[in-house]
Amino acid sequence: MAEQHPTSWIELSGKALRRNIRYLKKRIGKGPRFCSVIKGNAYGHGIRPFVHMAERVGVDCFAVYDAFEAEQALNASTGMTEIMVMGMMDHDAVEWAVHKGISFYVFDADRMQTAIDAAGHCARPARVHLELETGLNRTGLEGVELDRVVDLIRHNRDRVDVVGLCTHFAGAESIANHTRVTHQIVRYGEVVDELKDRGIQPKFHHAACSAAVLTIPETVMDMVRVGIAQYGFWPSKETRMHNLLSLENSFKKDPLQRVISWKSQVMGLKQVPAGNFVSYGTSYLTARNETMAVIPVGYAHGFSRSLSNRGHVLIRGKRAAVVGMVNMNMIMVDVTDINGVVPGDEVVMIGKQGRREITVSAFTDLTQNVNYETLTRLPSEIPRKIVE
Ligand SMILES: *Cc1c(COP(=O)(O)O)cnc(C)c1O
């Protein structure tokens, strides 16, 4: 049976990813491991295609949030790349991870005990990263809980392989958090020293996310966890400014390139005479005889209703404004001033066409930079295609 065509699709650029990883590795240096963060469905890019692409350009590890994502990564992977779970796992998931050799964060004694038990069942040590509390005040180990975990490890040496010690910064992308992050770096060093004295001295130390890699080089240590930057986005405007101003390449091209594009096609055209409302309600009134293109993408596909009468798409290399309300499965865009539009023409909701581009931040947003949220909201059902 022939496959049905999707109403929209996401394209992932292999070339952009290759360049981003090459650039980031240059910034990080040769030694440290490059852990590619693919939680949130690889920031909306799709775990399966992204893992496939990333393995070909050389990453050492994938970091996911939960066991569901770990399984997706494992299925997509050649099996040669390490997988690390940073967040939620129930008892069964811990058992599964130990069995599969997947490493995971430990941030309480309960999980440590579960891991030790699982290691007993599988006759294979649990591979763990101890997440240390340094000031984010979210899931890190500290105080008596840390003591309990250390005791469990010391009494079960053959069942636990402590692969790493790690922490996460409370917003390295903003100078507003500088004092807090600086304290975290100091605190991390202190806890690492204390643990060393107690016989816990793993191979890997990791703290840096994209923003830390790009603005606080001393946080790189011997492994980094890079998310947003590998997809071609600066973590914040500040991070971008900091880098573009401080590097000698300030007048060259942006070293990070967007991997993702989201596209559809013109479904139909409609002539609407002057003085008529378009689509539901009365929010858009034609001021002249206008040509509308109907695009089969709506809020059910992740095209937010907040873009009603506000968003743009690209058709034939030109910007076309969304007119009227975004419907569940359709939008109307004004193509009156774009010559020769026909059904089947490519429509770009995110990405480039000709010399124009719709950025992810322009796509949703209006005031703040919320690339992370916008990307992860792209529905996982939209098909992803890898392009050169
Ligand atoms: C998401 C996440 C990262 C990656 O952050 P980016 O800003 O996308 O680079 C790193 N570490 C942890 C613990 C995370 O949750």
The ligand as a Gaussian input file, in Angstrom:
#p B3LYP/6-31G(d) Opt

LIG

0 1
 C       18.811000      19.905000      29.391000
 C       20.018000      19.650000      30.165000
 C       21.289000      19.943000      29.642000
 C       21.495000      20.610000      28.298000
 O       21.172000      21.971000      28.372000
 P       21.363000      22.939000      27.106000
 O       21.153000      24.295000      27.657000
 O       20.294000      22.590000      26.131000
 O       22.707000      22.693000      26.568000
 C       22.385000      19.589000      30.398000
 N       22.246000      19.000000      31.612000
 C       21.041000      18.726000      32.147000
 C       20.968000      18.071000      33.492000
 C       19.894000      19.035000      31.449000
 O       18.707000      18.769000      31.979000

